[in-house]
């Protein structure tokens, strides 16, 4: 009986040339989508439970399903280096990493431009610079490491940008009108799911309220 060939789970399996310091750095950059998904959004669901973040993550999931559908339909091969990387059994157009990061960058930039988020607007320039730098580095890393061609990463970046802008419009022009109803649903009340879109600086709002609650508790203790 012939044993079928082994296949690796490639979620965190990124190869680079031994001794190539730039390749090593770009291999880590290539994992940024994983860090955002598992570290960022999972943590958000556990600790924040805000509707904007949840719909942001939902848009990224939809984007990746669209990416997989297009890849399966087009079936464009990866570059010749796929043999060394053991990725020839998967398709390359469009790049899912580039699509993910440019969707993220466009959506995040639009959120900050509308002053929706945790931070004061004075920090938005730095945050957007970091976001777009990571998006561009991720796109470059996929070509440098041999996983995609230039055309494939540009296709992913273009599609991700379009889907990010389109999903932002859908969420903040249509779906946002349903946020109050979602907040009042039994499920949302059970799990403390909320909408903070109307609060420009959530961190400051929570900070001020936390201090006020502490001062009230101290005052109540003294009065007792």
PLY file of the C-alpha trace (Angstrom):
ply
format ascii 1.0
element vertex 224
property float x
property float y
property float z
element edge 223
property int vertex1
property int vertex2
end_header
0.00 0.00 0.00
1.47 3.33 -1.07
1.70 5.97 1.66
0.25 9.30 0.51
2.69 12.24 0.53
2.79 14.43 3.62
1.45 17.96 3.56
2.43 20.69 6.03
0.11 23.12 7.78
1.46 26.38 6.37
-0.19 28.83 8.79
3.12 29.58 10.51
5.44 27.63 8.18
7.57 30.22 6.37
10.95 29.35 4.85
13.90 31.62 4.15
17.50 31.13 3.01
19.78 30.08 5.85
22.04 32.98 6.84
19.88 35.58 5.08
19.16 38.15 7.80
16.76 40.14 5.63
14.96 36.93 4.70
14.72 36.04 8.38
13.19 39.42 9.17
10.76 39.22 6.25
9.74 35.70 7.29
8.55 37.16 10.60
6.86 40.04 8.77
5.06 37.45 6.65
3.45 36.14 9.84
1.87 39.52 10.73
-1.59 38.43 9.45
-1.44 35.47 11.86
-0.47 37.74 14.76
-3.29 40.16 13.90
-5.86 37.39 13.65
-4.90 35.30 16.66
-3.34 37.93 18.89
-5.35 40.97 17.90
-8.89 39.92 17.08
-9.10 36.95 19.43
-7.91 39.19 22.28
-10.43 41.79 21.15
-13.27 39.29 21.33
-12.23 38.21 24.82
-11.57 41.62 26.38
-13.32 44.28 24.25
-16.36 42.73 22.52
-17.04 45.79 20.38
-19.19 45.54 17.28
-16.83 47.60 15.10
-14.00 45.17 15.82
-16.21 42.15 15.27
-17.42 43.38 11.89
-13.84 44.33 11.00
-12.81 40.71 11.63
-15.86 39.41 9.76
-14.84 41.47 6.74
-11.35 39.97 6.82
-12.85 36.47 6.93
-15.11 37.24 3.97
-12.11 38.67 2.10
-10.15 35.46 2.65
-13.04 33.30 1.45
-13.21 35.44 -1.69
-9.45 35.05 -2.12
-9.70 31.26 -1.86
-12.60 31.17 -4.33
-10.64 33.23 -6.88
-7.48 31.14 -6.41
-9.43 27.92 -6.94
-11.16 29.35 -10.01
-8.10 30.88 -11.69
-5.58 28.23 -10.56
-2.52 30.32 -11.40
0.70 28.58 -10.39
3.17 30.03 -7.91
6.69 30.95 -9.09
9.24 28.20 -9.78
10.65 28.56 -6.25
7.52 26.80 -5.00
9.36 23.48 -5.32
11.90 24.50 -2.67
9.15 25.94 -0.48
6.87 22.91 -0.93
3.95 25.12 -1.99
3.44 23.99 -5.60
0.20 22.22 -4.68
-1.43 25.59 -3.86
-2.30 28.49 -6.15
-0.73 31.93 -6.13
-3.11 34.50 -7.65
-4.01 36.65 -5.84
-1.72 36.68 -2.80
-3.81 36.10 0.33
-1.20 37.74 2.61
-1.18 40.93 0.54
-4.97 40.92 0.29
-5.32 40.50 4.06
-2.87 43.26 4.96
-4.20 45.81 2.47
-7.78 45.11 3.54
-6.62 45.66 7.13
-4.68 48.85 6.27
-7.52 50.44 4.28
-10.19 49.58 6.83
-8.03 50.71 9.76
-7.17 54.00 8.03
-10.84 54.69 7.33
-11.70 53.94 10.97
-9.13 56.44 12.22
-10.15 59.04 9.64
-13.69 58.83 11.05
-12.22 59.00 14.56
-13.61 55.57 15.39
-11.29 53.69 17.71
-9.39 53.62 20.96
-6.91 56.42 20.46
-6.67 60.17 20.36
-6.47 61.53 16.81
-2.91 62.80 17.40
-1.72 59.17 17.43
-3.43 58.25 14.17
-0.60 59.36 11.88
1.87 57.08 13.65
-0.58 54.17 13.78
-1.44 54.49 10.09
2.25 54.73 9.19
2.93 51.49 11.07
-0.08 49.77 9.47
0.85 50.71 5.90
4.54 49.93 6.50
3.60 46.41 7.60
1.27 46.01 4.61
4.00 47.00 2.15
6.63 44.89 3.91
4.32 41.88 3.87
3.72 42.31 0.15
7.47 42.61 -0.47
8.23 39.61 1.76
6.03 37.28 -0.29
8.01 38.08 -3.44
11.43 38.13 -1.74
10.87 34.76 -0.08
9.66 33.23 -3.36
6.05 32.52 -2.47
4.51 34.85 -5.08
5.26 36.82 -8.20
5.04 40.61 -8.31
1.78 40.39 -10.26
0.27 38.09 -7.64
1.02 40.37 -4.69
-0.21 43.46 -6.54
-3.42 41.61 -7.40
-3.86 40.73 -3.73
-3.14 44.28 -2.60
-5.59 45.76 -5.13
-8.36 43.33 -4.24
-7.75 43.77 -0.51
-7.90 47.56 -0.81
-11.16 47.41 -2.78
-12.78 44.94 -0.41
-11.59 46.88 2.66
-13.09 50.14 1.41
-16.30 48.42 0.27
-16.80 46.57 3.55
-16.15 49.74 5.55
-18.90 51.47 3.57
-21.29 48.55 4.11
-20.62 48.44 7.87
-20.63 52.17 8.56
-23.35 53.24 6.13
-25.79 50.31 6.38
-25.07 47.81 9.14
-24.27 50.45 11.77
-27.97 51.35 11.90
-28.59 47.87 13.31
-25.93 48.17 16.03
-28.40 49.49 18.69
-30.72 46.54 18.03
-27.80 44.11 18.25
-26.69 45.70 21.54
-30.17 45.24 22.98
-30.46 41.60 21.89
-30.43 38.89 24.55
-27.20 37.44 23.14
-25.33 40.77 23.22
-26.57 41.59 26.71
-25.50 38.15 27.92
-21.95 38.54 26.55
-21.60 42.34 27.01
-21.26 43.06 23.30
-21.32 46.81 22.70
-20.86 49.62 20.20
-18.44 52.47 20.97
-18.48 54.08 17.51
-19.91 57.28 18.98
-16.98 57.64 21.42
-13.99 59.30 19.74
-11.39 58.26 22.32
-12.45 55.04 24.02
-9.30 54.72 26.11
-9.74 58.19 27.60
-13.46 57.55 28.16
-12.74 54.33 30.03
-9.85 55.90 31.92
-11.98 58.83 33.11
-14.84 56.54 34.12
-12.52 54.14 35.93
-11.01 57.02 37.94
-14.45 58.44 38.69
-15.68 55.03 39.88
-12.65 54.66 42.14
-13.11 58.15 43.60
-16.79 57.44 44.23
-15.89 54.20 46.00
-13.34 55.99 48.18
-15.92 58.68 49.00
-18.52 56.07 49.87
-16.04 54.26 52.12
-15.23 57.47 54.01
-18.89 58.33 54.45
-19.56 54.89 55.92
0 1
1 2
2 3
3 4
4 5
5 6
6 7
7 8
8 9
9 10
10 11
11 12
12 13
13 14
14 15
15 16
16 17
17 18
18 19
19 20
20 21
21 22
22 23
23 24
24 25
25 26
26 27
27 28
28 29
29 30
30 31
31 32
32 33
33 34
34 35
35 36
36 37
37 38
38 39
39 40
40 41
41 42
42 43
43 44
44 45
45 46
46 47
47 48
48 49
49 50
50 51
51 52
52 53
53 54
54 55
55 56
56 57
57 58
58 59
59 60
60 61
61 62
62 63
63 64
64 65
65 66
66 67
67 68
68 69
69 70
70 71
71 72
72 73
73 74
74 75
75 76
76 77
77 78
78 79
79 80
80 81
81 82
82 83
83 84
84 85
85 86
86 87
87 88
88 89
89 90
90 91
91 92
92 93
93 94
94 95
95 96
96 97
97 98
98 99
99 100
100 101
101 102
102 103
103 104
104 105
105 106
106 107
107 108
108 109
109 110
110 111
111 112
112 113
113 114
114 115
115 116
116 117
117 118
118 119
119 120
120 121
121 122
122 123
123 124
124 125
125 126
126 127
127 128
128 129
129 130
130 131
131 132
132 133
133 134
134 135
135 136
136 137
137 138
138 139
139 140
140 141
141 142
142 143
143 144
144 145
145 146
146 147
147 148
148 149
149 150
150 151
151 152
152 153
153 154
154 155
155 156
156 157
157 158
158 159
159 160
160 161
161 162
162 163
163 164
164 165
165 166
166 167
167 168
168 169
169 170
170 171
171 172
172 173
173 174
174 175
175 176
176 177
177 178
178 179
179 180
180 181
181 182
182 183
183 184
184 185
185 186
186 187
187 188
188 189
189 190
190 191
191 192
192 193
193 194
194 195
195 196
196 197
197 198
198 199
199 200
200 201
201 202
202 203
203 204
204 205
205 206
206 207
207 208
208 209
209 210
210 211
211 212
212 213
213 214
214 215
215 216
216 217
217 218
218 219
219 220
220 221
221 222
222 223
